[in-house]
Amino acid sequence: MRWLFLALAVWGAIHPMYWFLGYMADGNSLGQLIDAWYVNASTTGLVWDLTIAAIALTVWVIWETMERRAWLNLVAIPATFCIGVSCGLPLYIFLRSRPRT
């Protein structure tokens, strides 16, 4: 099961990036991408949904990292905010499920 979460983290990194990079390759800027996130109520709602999920995941990662002293798990935070929750969450579950020594 652990390796399934790693596969989902890789997929969650590659698949969204394919679309973002395709958008940028069409001559759009980062500013235009951010503007597109707020073009209507449904995309704005999705942005807030993912933002709240990212914040919740970050709180969970920090809390458990402090309790477990598993510092490597902190890499899930930049993965979440630089790539997305679709990468950060399965990556954290993969890291969290490794055997404790």
N, CA, C and O atoms as a Tinker XYZ file with bonds, in Angstrom:
   404  protein
     1  N      0.823000   -1.194000    0.000000    73     2
     2  CA     0.000000    0.000000    0.000000    64     1     3
     3  C      0.867000    1.259000    0.000000    63     2     4     5
     4  O      0.532000    2.263000   -0.629000    81     3
     5  N      1.971000    1.184000    0.708000    73     3     6
     6  CA     2.874000    2.336000    0.822000    64     5     7
     7  C      3.349000    2.801000   -0.548000    63     6     8     9
     8  O      3.398000    4.003000   -0.810000    81     7
     9  N      3.694000    1.874000   -1.414000    73     7    10
    10  CA     4.211000    2.213000   -2.739000    64     9    11
    11  C      3.129000    2.780000   -3.642000    63    10    12    13
    12  O      3.425000    3.538000   -4.565000    81    11
    13  N      1.888000    2.422000   -3.385000    73    11    14
    14  CA     0.777000    3.013000   -4.124000    64    13    15
    15  C      0.718000    4.517000   -3.851000    63    14    16    17
    16  O      0.468000    5.307000   -4.761000    81    15
    17  N      0.947000    4.906000   -2.602000    73    15    18
    18  CA     0.949000    6.336000   -2.268000    64    17    19
    19  C      2.108000    7.069000   -2.926000    63    18    20    21
    20  O      1.961000    8.227000   -3.315000    81    19
    21  N      3.262000    6.413000   -3.057000    73    19    22
    22  CA     4.368000    7.041000   -3.775000    64    21    23
    23  C      4.004000    7.224000   -5.248000    63    22    24    25
    24  O      4.289000    8.268000   -5.834000    81    23
    25  N      3.378000    6.217000   -5.843000    73    23    26
    26  CA     2.944000    6.330000   -7.244000    64    25    27
    27  C      1.931000    7.461000   -7.403000    63    26    28    29
    28  O      1.985000    8.203000   -8.384000    81    27
    29  N      1.011000    7.603000   -6.455000    73    27    30
    30  CA     0.037000    8.693000   -6.514000    64    29    31
    31  C      0.720000   10.056000   -6.362000    63    30    32    33
    32  O      0.307000   11.027000   -6.997000    81    31
    33  N      1.755000   10.133000   -5.530000    73    31    34
    34  CA     2.493000   11.393000   -5.372000    64    33    35
    35  C      3.190000   11.771000   -6.680000    63    34    36    37
    36  O      3.193000   12.938000   -7.072000    81    35
    37  N      3.777000   10.786000   -7.347000    73    35    38
    38  CA     4.438000   11.058000   -8.625000    64    37    39
    39  C      3.408000   11.490000   -9.662000    63    38    40    41
    40  O      3.618000   12.461000  -10.389000    81    39
    41  N      2.304000   10.768000   -9.725000    73    39    42
    42  CA     1.231000   11.146000  -10.646000    64    41    43
    43  C      0.710000   12.544000  -10.314000    63    42    44    45
    44  O      0.476000   13.353000  -11.211000    81    43
    45  N      0.530000   12.823000   -9.022000    73    43    46
    46  CA     0.050000   14.124000   -8.573000    64    45    47
    47  C      1.028000   15.246000   -8.861000    63    46    48    49
    48  O      0.643000   16.415000   -8.858000    81    47
    49  N      2.284000   14.913000   -9.109000    73    47    50
    50  CA     3.268000   15.925000   -9.503000    64    49    51
    51  C      3.280000   16.106000  -11.017000    63    50    52    53
    52  O      3.322000   17.234000  -11.510000    81    51
    53  N      3.245000   15.015000  -11.743000    73    51    54
    54  CA     3.408000   15.070000  -13.201000    64    53    55
    55  C      2.148000   15.543000  -13.919000    63    54    56    57
    56  O      2.221000   16.419000  -14.782000    81    55
    57  N      1.011000   14.984000  -13.580000    73    55    58
    58  CA    -0.216000   15.270000  -14.328000    64    57    59
    59  C     -0.625000   16.756000  -14.248000    63    58    60    61
    60  O     -0.861000   17.361000  -15.294000    81    59
    61  N     -0.717000   17.357000  -13.071000    73    59    62
    62  CA    -1.054000   18.784000  -13.036000    64    61    63
    63  C      0.008000   19.658000  -13.715000    63    62    64    65
    64  O     -0.330000   20.638000  -14.378000    81    63
    65  N      1.295000   19.306000  -13.552000    73    63    66
    66  CA     2.357000   20.094000  -14.178000    64    65    67
    67  C      2.250000   20.060000  -15.699000    63    66    68    69
    68  O      2.570000   21.045000  -16.363000    81    67
    69  N      1.808000   18.946000  -16.251000    73    67    70
    70  CA     1.608000   18.840000  -17.695000    64    69    71
    71  C      0.665000   19.943000  -18.170000    63    70    72    73
    72  O      0.931000   20.605000  -19.174000    81    71
    73  N     -0.432000   20.137000  -17.448000    73    71    74
    74  CA    -1.418000   21.145000  -17.828000    64    73    75
    75  C     -0.919000   22.553000  -17.569000    63    74    76    77
    76  O     -1.136000   23.447000  -18.387000    81    75
    77  N     -0.248000   22.765000  -16.434000    73    75    78
    78  CA     0.280000   24.097000  -16.131000    64    77    79
    79  C      1.344000   24.507000  -17.139000    63    78    80    81
    80  O      1.334000   25.635000  -17.632000    81    79
    81  N      2.255000   23.603000  -17.446000    73    79    82
    82  CA     3.319000   23.926000  -18.396000    64    81    83
    83  C      2.761000   24.114000  -19.804000    63    82    84    85
    84  O      3.260000   24.949000  -20.559000    81    83
    85  N      1.730000   23.345000  -20.168000    73    83    86
    86  CA     1.078000   23.541000  -21.456000    64    85    87
    87  C      0.438000   24.911000  -21.554000    63    86    88    89
    88  O      0.497000   25.560000  -22.599000    81    87
    89  N     -0.166000   25.347000  -20.475000    73    87    90
    90  CA    -0.772000   26.687000  -20.424000    64    89    91
    91  C      0.298000   27.752000  -20.597000    63    90    92    93
    92  O      0.109000   28.717000  -21.336000    81    91
    93  N      1.424000   27.573000  -19.912000    73    91    94
    94  CA     2.513000   28.540000  -20.002000    64    93    95
    95  C      3.164000   28.504000  -21.389000    63    94    96    97
    96  O      3.590000   29.541000  -21.900000    81    95
    97  N      3.243000   27.327000  -21.995000    73    95    98
    98  CA     3.853000   27.195000  -23.326000    64    97    99
    99  C      3.026000   27.906000  -24.397000    63    98   100   101
   100  O      3.551000   28.265000  -25.451000    81    99
   101  N      1.754000   28.105000  -24.133000    73    99   102
   102  CA     0.889000   28.832000  -25.074000    64   101   103
   103  C      1.125000   30.341000  -25.027000    63   102   104   105
   104  O      0.409000   31.103000  -25.677000    81   103
   105  N      2.117000   30.769000  -24.268000    73   103   106
   106  CA     2.457000   32.188000  -24.205000    64   105   107
   107  C      1.832000   32.927000  -23.045000    63   106   108   109
   108  O      1.910000   34.153000  -22.972000    81   107
   109  N      1.216000   32.198000  -22.140000    73   107   110
   110  CA     0.600000   32.830000  -20.965000    64   109   111
   111  C      1.635000   33.008000  -19.861000    63   110   112   113
   112  O      2.602000   32.252000  -19.769000    81   111
   113  N      1.420000   34.000000  -19.041000    73   111   114
   114  CA     2.332000   34.277000  -17.929000    64   113   115
   115  C      1.776000   33.695000  -16.635000    63   114   116   117
   116  O      0.627000   33.256000  -16.575000    81   115
   117  N      2.609000   33.702000  -15.608000    73   115   118
   118  CA     2.169000   33.255000  -14.291000    64   117   119
   119  C      1.028000   34.131000  -13.781000    63   118   120   121
   120  O      0.094000   33.633000  -13.153000    81   119
   121  N      1.103000   35.423000  -14.048000    73   119   122
   122  CA     0.030000   36.337000  -13.650000    64   121   123
   123  C     -1.291000   35.989000  -14.318000    63   122   124   125
   124  O     -2.345000   36.061000  -13.685000    81   123
   125  N     -1.244000   35.613000  -15.592000    73   123   126
   126  CA    -2.468000   35.208000  -16.291000    64   125   127
   127  C     -3.012000   33.903000  -15.711000    63   126   128   129
   128  O     -4.226000   33.715000  -15.633000    81   127
   129  N     -2.115000   33.003000  -15.306000    73   127   130
   130  CA    -2.552000   31.750000  -14.688000    64   129   131
   131  C     -3.287000   32.041000  -13.387000    63   130   132   133
   132  O     -4.350000   31.477000  -13.128000    81   131
   133  N     -2.724000   32.908000  -12.582000    73   131   134
   134  CA    -3.365000   33.257000  -11.304000    64   133   135
   135  C     -4.697000   33.967000  -11.553000    63   134   136   137
   136  O     -5.673000   33.708000  -10.850000    81   135
   137  N     -4.745000   34.850000  -12.533000    73   135   138
   138  CA    -6.011000   35.514000  -12.882000    64   137   139
   139  C     -7.068000   34.493000  -13.302000    63   138   140   141
   140  O     -8.247000   34.650000  -12.985000    81   139
   141  N     -6.649000   33.456000  -14.008000    73   139   142
   142  CA    -7.591000   32.428000  -14.469000    64   141   143
   143  C     -8.194000   31.644000  -13.302000    63   142   144   145
   144  O     -9.293000   31.102000  -13.418000    81   143
   145  N     -7.477000   31.587000  -12.186000    73   143   146
   146  CA    -8.004000   30.886000  -11.011000    64   145   147
   147  C     -9.239000   31.577000  -10.454000    63   146   148   149
   148  O    -10.039000   30.952000   -9.758000    81   147
   149  N     -9.403000   32.859000  -10.753000    73   147   150
   150  CA   -10.501000   33.644000  -10.192000    64   149   151
   151  C    -11.463000   34.140000  -11.265000    63   150   152   153
   152  O    -12.149000   35.143000  -11.069000    81   151
   153  N    -11.516000   33.443000  -12.398000    73   151   154
   154  CA   -12.332000   33.904000  -13.522000    64   153   155
   155  C    -13.840000   33.766000  -13.260000    63   154   156   157
   156  O    -14.629000   34.528000  -13.819000    81   155
   157  N    -14.245000   32.817000  -12.430000    73   155   158
   158  CA   -15.664000   32.674000  -12.091000    64   157   159
   159  C    -15.790000   32.030000  -10.711000    63   158   160   161
   160  O    -14.796000   31.665000  -10.082000    81   159
   161  N    -17.027000   31.901000  -10.260000    73   159   162
   162  CA   -17.269000   31.397000   -8.903000    64   161   163
   163  C    -16.794000   29.959000   -8.717000    63   162   164   165
   164  O    -16.328000   29.602000   -7.635000    81   163
   165  N    -16.904000   29.131000   -9.752000    73   163   166
   166  CA   -16.500000   27.728000   -9.589000    64   165   167
   167  C    -14.985000   27.591000   -9.456000    63   166   168   169
   168  O    -14.511000   26.802000   -8.638000    81   167
   169  N    -14.222000   28.338000  -10.240000    73   167   170
   170  CA   -12.767000   28.242000  -10.109000    64   169   171
   171  C    -12.290000   28.896000   -8.818000    63   170   172   173
   172  O    -11.339000   28.419000   -8.198000    81   171
   173  N    -12.934000   29.974000   -8.411000    73   171   174
   174  CA   -12.583000   30.602000   -7.135000    64   173   175
   175  C    -12.860000   29.640000   -5.987000    63   174   176   177
   176  O    -12.051000   29.522000   -5.067000    81   175
   177  N    -13.992000   28.958000   -6.035000    73   175   178
   178  CA   -14.312000   27.968000   -5.007000    64   177   179
   179  C    -13.295000   26.837000   -4.968000    63   178   180   181
   180  O    -12.915000   26.373000   -3.893000    81   179
   181  N    -12.858000   26.397000   -6.135000    73   179   182
   182  CA   -11.855000   25.334000   -6.205000    64   181   183
   183  C    -10.520000   25.803000   -5.635000    63   182   184   185
   184  O     -9.847000   25.053000   -4.928000    81   183
   185  N    -10.139000   27.034000   -5.939000    73   183   186
   186  CA    -8.894000   27.583000   -5.384000    64   185   187
   187  C     -8.960000   27.597000   -3.862000    63   186   188   189
   188  O     -8.007000   27.197000   -3.193000    81   187
   189  N    -10.084000   28.058000   -3.314000    73   187   190
   190  CA   -10.208000   28.103000   -1.854000    64   189   191
   191  C    -10.272000   26.705000   -1.251000    63   190   192   193
   192  O     -9.729000   26.471000   -0.172000    81   191
   193  N    -10.923000   25.787000   -1.931000    73   191   194
   194  CA   -10.980000   24.403000   -1.461000    64   193   195
   195  C     -9.575000   23.824000   -1.342000    63   194   196   197
   196  O     -9.227000   23.227000   -0.324000    81   195
   197  N     -8.776000   24.002000   -2.380000    73   195   198
   198  CA    -7.411000   23.467000   -2.369000    64   197   199
   199  C     -6.512000   24.220000   -1.398000    63   198   200   201
   200  O     -5.619000   23.624000   -0.795000    81   199
   201  N     -6.734000   25.521000   -1.239000    73   199   202
   202  CA    -5.935000   26.301000   -0.288000    64   201   203
   203  C     -6.189000   25.831000    1.140000    63   202   204   205
   204  O     -5.252000   25.652000    1.917000    81   203
   205  N     -7.450000   25.635000    1.479000    73   203   206
   206  CA    -7.790000   25.167000    2.829000    64   205   207
   207  C     -7.257000   23.758000    3.056000    63   206   208   209
   208  O     -6.762000   23.453000    4.141000    81   207
   209  N     -7.353000   22.892000    2.044000    73   207   210
   210  CA    -6.806000   21.541000    2.154000    64   209   211
   211  C     -5.292000   21.587000    2.347000    63   210   212   213
   212  O     -4.746000   20.820000    3.140000    81   211
   213  N     -4.612000   22.479000    1.629000    73   211   214
   214  CA    -3.156000   22.609000    1.761000    64   213   215
   215  C     -2.776000   23.092000    3.155000    63   214   216   217
   216  O     -1.800000   22.614000    3.734000    81   215
   217  N     -3.535000   24.027000    3.688000    73   215   218
   218  CA    -3.254000   24.525000    5.043000    64   217   219
   219  C     -3.496000   23.431000    6.077000    63   218   220   221
   220  O     -2.699000   23.263000    7.000000    81   219
   221  N     -4.585000   22.688000    5.929000    73   219   222
   222  CA    -4.876000   21.587000    6.856000    64   221   223
   223  C     -3.774000   20.528000    6.808000    63   222   224   225
   224  O     -3.341000   20.025000    7.844000    81   223
   225  N     -3.330000   20.198000    5.609000    73   223   226
   226  CA    -2.246000   19.222000    5.465000    64   225   227
   227  C     -0.965000   19.747000    6.112000    63   226   228   229
   228  O     -0.248000   18.992000    6.769000    81   227
   229  N     -0.678000   21.014000    5.932000    73   227   230
   230  CA     0.527000   21.609000    6.520000    64   229   231
   231  C      0.488000   21.543000    8.041000    63   230   232   233
   232  O      1.487000   21.203000    8.675000    81   231
   233  N     -0.661000   21.868000    8.629000    73   231   234
   234  CA    -0.802000   21.786000   10.086000    64   233   235
   235  C     -0.581000   20.353000   10.558000    63   234   236   237
   236  O      0.110000   20.123000   11.551000    81   235
   237  N     -1.167000   19.386000    9.847000    73   235   238
   238  CA    -1.011000   17.970000   10.201000    64   237   239
   239  C      0.457000   17.548000   10.098000    63   238   240   241
   240  O      0.978000   16.890000   10.999000    81   239
   241  N      1.120000   17.919000    9.012000    73   239   242
   242  CA     2.526000   17.550000    8.817000    64   241   243
   243  C      3.388000   18.134000    9.930000    63   242   244   245
   244  O      4.217000   17.431000   10.509000    81   243
   245  N      3.199000   19.399000   10.227000    73   243   246
   246  CA     4.009000   20.034000   11.277000    64   245   247
   247  C      3.743000   19.385000   12.628000    63   246   248   249
   248  O      4.679000   19.084000   13.368000    81   247
   249  N      2.483000   19.170000   12.950000    73   247   250
   250  CA     2.125000   18.570000   14.245000    64   249   251
   251  C      2.756000   17.198000   14.410000    63   250   252   253
   252  O      3.406000   16.917000   15.416000    81   251
   253  N      2.556000   16.345000   13.408000    73   251   254
   254  CA     3.098000   14.985000   13.531000    64   253   255
   255  C      4.616000   14.956000   13.437000    63   254   256   257
   256  O      5.249000   14.096000   14.050000    81   255
   257  N      5.211000   15.866000   12.693000    73   255   258
   258  CA     6.667000   15.910000   12.618000    64   257   259
   259  C      7.253000   16.252000   13.979000    63   258   260   261
   260  O      8.267000   15.681000   14.382000    81   259
   261  N      6.630000   17.166000   14.678000    73   259   262
   262  CA     7.103000   17.521000   16.014000    64   261   263
   263  C      6.939000   16.353000   16.989000    63   262   264   265
   264  O      7.807000   16.116000   17.830000    81   263
   265  N      5.834000   15.634000   16.875000    73   263   266
   266  CA     5.605000   14.500000   17.771000    64   265   267
   267  C      6.534000   13.330000   17.472000    63   266   268   269
   268  O      7.098000   12.728000   18.386000    81   267
   269  N      6.690000   13.013000   16.202000    73   267   270
   270  CA     7.458000   11.834000   15.789000    64   269   271
   271  C      8.936000   12.125000   15.574000    63   270   272   273
   272  O      9.751000   11.204000   15.530000    81   271
   273  N      9.281000   13.383000   15.442000    73   271   274
   274  CA    10.649000   13.784000   15.126000    64   273   275
   275  C     11.133000   13.158000   13.820000    63   274   276   277
   276  O     12.300000   12.787000   13.685000    81   275
   277  N     10.222000   13.050000   12.873000    73   275   278
   278  CA    10.522000   12.508000   11.547000    64   277   279
   279  C     10.677000   13.697000   10.601000    63   278   280   281
   280  O      9.753000   14.028000    9.858000    81   279
   281  N     11.822000   14.323000   10.628000    73   279   282
   282  CA    12.047000   15.602000    9.952000    64   281   283
   283  C     11.924000   15.506000    8.440000    63   282   284   285
   284  O     11.567000   16.490000    7.791000    81   283
   285  N     12.210000   14.350000    7.868000    73   283   286
   286  CA    12.088000   14.185000    6.417000    64   285   287
   287  C     10.659000   14.431000    5.943000    63   286   288   289
   288  O     10.451000   14.849000    4.804000    81   287
   289  N      9.688000   14.182000    6.790000    73   287   290
   290  CA     8.284000   14.374000    6.415000    64   289   291
   291  C      7.962000   15.821000    6.043000    63   290   292   293
   292  O      6.967000   16.082000    5.366000    81   291
   293  N      8.790000   16.749000    6.476000    73   291   294
   294  CA     8.558000   18.163000    6.170000    64   293   295
   295  C      8.653000   18.462000    4.674000    63   294   296   297
   296  O      8.178000   19.510000    4.236000    81   295
   297  N      9.249000   17.577000    3.882000    73   295   298
   298  CA     9.327000   17.825000    2.431000    64   297   299
   299  C      7.941000   17.832000    1.798000    63   298   300   301
   300  O      7.780000   18.323000    0.681000    81   299
   301  N      6.945000   17.302000    2.485000    73   299   302
   302  CA     5.577000   17.319000    1.957000    64   301   303
   303  C      5.018000   18.738000    1.898000    63   302   304   305
   304  O      4.115000   19.008000    1.105000    81   303
   305  N      5.535000   19.645000    2.719000    73   303   306
   306  CA     5.025000   21.026000    2.726000    64   305   307
   307  C      5.403000   21.766000    1.445000    63   306   308   309
   308  O      4.511000   22.289000    0.777000    81   307
   309  N      6.686000   21.837000    1.068000    73   307   310
   310  CA     6.973000   22.498000   -0.208000    64   309   311
   311  C      6.366000   21.755000   -1.402000    63   310   312   313
   312  O      5.995000   22.382000   -2.394000    81   311
   313  N      6.265000   20.436000   -1.314000    73   311   314
   314  CA     5.612000   19.697000   -2.404000    64   313   315
   315  C      4.163000   20.127000   -2.539000    63   314   316   317
   316  O      3.646000   20.227000   -3.652000    81   315
   317  N      3.509000   20.379000   -1.424000    73   315   318
   318  CA     2.108000   20.807000   -1.446000    64   317   319
   319  C      1.954000   22.194000   -2.044000    63   318   320   321
   320  O      1.081000   22.405000   -2.887000    81   319
   321  N      2.786000   23.147000   -1.626000    73   319   322
   322  CA     2.611000   24.520000   -2.081000    64   321   323
   323  C      3.284000   24.817000   -3.417000    63   322   324   325
   324  O      2.886000   25.758000   -4.104000    81   323
   325  N      4.286000   24.043000   -3.798000    73   323   326
   326  CA     4.948000   24.266000   -5.091000    64   325   327
   327  C      4.342000   23.428000   -6.206000    63   326   328   329
   328  O      4.381000   23.826000   -7.371000    81   327
   329  N      3.789000   22.285000   -5.866000    73   327   330
   330  CA     3.187000   21.402000   -6.875000    64   329   331
   331  C      1.687000   21.329000   -6.671000    63   330   332   333
   332  O      0.920000   21.670000   -7.571000    81   331
   333  N      1.258000   20.884000   -5.490000    73   331   334
   334  CA    -0.164000   20.814000   -5.203000    64   333   335
   335  C     -0.484000   19.761000   -4.161000    63   334   336   337
   336  O      0.352000   18.924000   -3.819000    81   335
   337  N     -1.702000   19.816000   -3.666000    73   335   338
   338  CA    -2.170000   18.842000   -2.687000    64   337   339
   339  C     -2.145000   17.434000   -3.291000    63   338   340   341
   340  O     -1.950000   16.450000   -2.577000    81   339
   341  N     -2.342000   17.347000   -4.605000    73   339   342
   342  CA    -2.348000   16.037000   -5.271000    64   341   343
   343  C     -0.993000   15.354000   -5.189000    63   342   344   345
   344  O     -0.915000   14.138000   -5.364000    81   343
   345  N      0.053000   16.080000   -4.934000    73   343   346
   346  CA     1.381000   15.505000   -4.717000    64   345   347
   347  C      1.716000   15.461000   -3.227000    63   346   348   349
   348  O      2.199000   14.443000   -2.730000    81   347
   349  N      1.464000   16.548000   -2.518000    73   347   350
   350  CA     1.866000   16.655000   -1.122000    64   349   351
   351  C      1.196000   15.654000   -0.195000    63   350   352   353
   352  O      1.853000   15.087000    0.678000    81   351
   353  N     -0.100000   15.428000   -0.371000    73   351   354
   354  CA    -0.810000   14.501000    0.518000    64   353   355
   355  C     -0.339000   13.059000    0.343000    63   354   356   357
   356  O      0.029000   12.431000    1.336000    81   355
   357  N     -0.332000   12.508000   -0.867000    73   355   358
   358  CA     0.153000   11.124000   -0.972000    64   357   359
   359  C      1.635000   10.991000   -0.622000    63   358   360   361
   360  O      2.059000    9.950000   -0.119000    81   359
   361  N      2.430000   12.040000   -0.883000    73   359   362
   362  CA     3.838000   11.999000   -0.491000    64   361   363
   363  C      3.958000   11.910000    1.022000    63   362   364   365
   364  O      4.755000   11.127000    1.538000    81   363
   365  N      3.172000   12.707000    1.735000    73   363   366
   366  CA     3.231000   12.661000    3.197000    64   365   367
   367  C      2.785000   11.295000    3.721000    63   366   368   369
   368  O      3.404000   10.750000    4.635000    81   367
   369  N      1.729000   10.746000    3.153000    73   367   370
   370  CA     1.263000    9.423000    3.608000    64   369   371
   371  C      2.345000    8.378000    3.345000    63   370   372   373
   372  O      2.579000    7.504000    4.180000    81   371
   373  N      3.004000    8.463000    2.188000    73   371   374
   374  CA     4.115000    7.543000    1.889000    64   373   375
   375  C      5.213000    7.684000    2.937000    63   374   376   377
   376  O      5.670000    6.685000    3.492000    81   375
   377  N      5.636000    8.905000    3.209000    73   375   378
   378  CA     6.713000    9.127000    4.177000    64   377   379
   379  C      6.305000    8.710000    5.578000    63   378   380   381
   380  O      7.103000    8.137000    6.320000    81   379
   381  N      5.080000    8.996000    5.934000    73   379   382
   382  CA     4.573000    8.692000    7.282000    64   381   383
   383  C      4.465000    7.188000    7.519000    63   382   384   385
   384  O      4.582000    6.721000    8.652000    81   383
   385  N      4.243000    6.439000    6.448000    73   383   386
   386  CA     4.023000    4.990000    6.609000    64   385   387
   387  C      5.308000    4.175000    6.587000    63   386   388   389
   388  O      5.258000    2.948000    6.668000    81   387
   389  N      6.461000    4.835000    6.480000    73   387   390
   390  CA     7.701000    4.060000    6.506000    64   389   391
   391  C      7.921000    3.492000    7.909000    63   390   392   393
   392  O      7.496000    4.078000    8.904000    81   391
   393  N      8.586000    2.354000    7.968000    73   391   394
   394  CA     8.821000    1.723000    9.289000    64   393   395
   395  C      9.638000    2.626000   10.197000    63   394   396   397
   396  O     10.594000    3.262000    9.753000    81   395
   397  N      9.270000    2.680000   11.438000    73   395   398
   398  CA     9.990000    3.472000   12.430000    64   397   399
   399  C     11.164000    2.666000   12.975000    63   398   400   401
   400  O     11.068000    1.453000   13.160000    81   399
   401  N     12.260000    3.348000   13.226000    73   399   402
   402  CA    13.419000    2.658000   13.758000    64   401   403
   403  C     13.614000    2.945000   15.223000    63   402   404
   404  O     14.555000    2.436000   15.832000    81   403
